[in-house]
């Protein structure tokens, strides 16, 4: 295969199109795709609020109907805090699990995300919840 000067110019132009500044602060626009091992997450930053969605199959095996997680965060006083939510359904009845989530640090193109896994309700009507797993810290690397 023969590479010409024109091919190199096009490749350099395309590579230069994605010139996002490196993440050094949580005050920056954090929109983008992030990887944590095999898991990929999409962050949409709208200034005061961030919405986070999984880009991988995020429905655990269950006899219930289970929705993928969503994470909603707000910028309040220099912090990014909010909740992880997941809907569980049994017939026409639903319960929405809601656990705290935080982005604790933003540096080196990495988000340090503190969150826990939701668990299905113990009972529906009214929704009753058991103990949840302890929160963990994930490092999401911008792709």
C-alpha positions in Angstrom: 0.0 0.0 0.0 1.4 3.4 -1.0 0.7 6.4 1.2 0.7 9.8 -0.5 1.3 13.3 1.0 -2.5 13.9 0.4 -3.4 10.9 2.5 -1.2 12.1 5.3 -2.7 15.6 5.1 -6.2 14.2 5.4 -5.3 11.9 8.3 -3.7 14.9 10.2 -6.8 17.1 9.5 -9.1 14.4 10.8 -7.0 13.8 13.9 -6.8 17.5 14.6 -10.6 17.9 14.6 -11.0 16.4 18.1 -9.1 19.0 20.2 -10.9 18.8 23.5 -8.9 20.3 26.3 -7.7 17.7 28.8 -9.9 17.3 31.9 -8.3 19.1 34.8 -11.4 20.2 36.7 -15.0 19.2 37.4 -16.0 22.8 36.3 -15.2 21.9 32.7 -17.7 20.6 30.1 -17.5 16.8 30.9 -19.6 15.7 27.9 -18.2 12.6 26.2 -17.8 8.9 26.4 -15.9 7.3 29.3 -14.6 3.8 29.9 -14.4 1.9 33.2 -13.0 -1.5 32.2 -15.4 -3.1 29.8 -18.2 -0.6 30.7 -18.7 2.5 28.6 -20.7 5.5 29.9 -22.1 8.6 28.1 -22.0 11.9 30.0 -24.1 14.8 28.8 -23.1 18.1 30.5 -25.7 20.8 30.4 -23.9 23.3 32.6 -25.7 22.9 35.9 -26.7 19.3 35.4 -25.1 16.2 34.1 -27.0 13.1 32.8 -25.1 9.8 32.6 -26.3 6.7 30.7 -24.7 3.3 30.2 -23.5 2.3 26.7 -23.5 -1.4 27.6 -26.2 -4.0 28.5 -27.1 -2.8 31.9 -30.0 -5.0 32.9 -29.3 -7.7 35.4 -31.0 -11.1 35.1 -34.3 -10.9 37.0 -37.9 -12.2 37.1 -38.8 -8.4 37.2 -38.7 -6.0 34.4 -35.6 -3.9 35.0 -34.6 -0.7 33.3 -30.9 0.4 32.8 -29.5 2.8 35.3 -29.4 6.5 34.8 -27.3 8.9 36.9 -28.4 12.5 37.4 -25.9 15.0 38.9 -26.1 18.7 39.7 -23.3 21.2 40.1 -23.8 22.7 43.5 -21.1 24.8 45.2 -18.3 23.3 43.2 -19.4 19.7 43.7 -21.2 17.2 41.4 -23.8 15.3 43.4 -26.9 13.5 42.6 -28.5 10.0 42.3 -28.3 6.7 40.5 -31.8 5.6 39.5 -33.1 2.3 38.3 -36.8 1.3 37.7 -38.0 -2.1 38.7 -41.5 -3.3 37.6 -43.7 -6.2 38.5 -46.8 -6.2 36.3 -48.1 -2.6 36.2 -46.5 -1.7 39.5 -43.1 0.0 39.5 -40.5 1.0 42.1 -37.6 3.4 41.4 -34.4 2.7 43.3 -32.5 5.9 44.1 -29.0 5.9 45.6 -26.5 8.7 46.1 -23.8 9.3 43.4 -21.0 11.8 43.3 -18.1 12.7 41.0 -15.4 13.3 43.6 -12.6 14.3 41.3 -11.9 15.3 37.7 -8.3 15.2 36.5 -6.0 13.6 33.9 -9.0 12.9 31.6 -10.5 10.8 34.4 -13.6 11.1 36.5 -13.6 9.5 39.9 -17.2 8.4 40.3 -18.6 7.3 43.7 -21.8 5.2 43.4 -23.4 2.0 44.5 -25.3 -0.8 42.7 -29.1 -0.6 43.1 -31.0 -3.7 44.3 -34.5 -4.8 43.5 -37.3 -4.0 46.0 -38.2 -6.5 48.7 -41.9 -5.7 48.1 -44.1 -3.6 45.8 -47.1 -1.6 46.9 -45.6 0.1 48.8 -42.0 -0.2 47.6 -39.8 -1.6 50.4 -36.1 -1.7 50.1 -33.4 -3.9 51.8 -29.8 -3.1 52.4 -27.7 -1.8 49.5 -24.2 -2.7 48.7 -21.6 -0.2 49.9 -20.6 2.6 47.5 -17.5 2.0 45.4 -15.1 4.4 43.5 -14.8 3.8 39.7 -12.3 5.6 37.5 -13.9 6.6 34.2 -11.3 7.4 31.5 -12.4 9.7 28.7 -12.2 8.1 25.3 
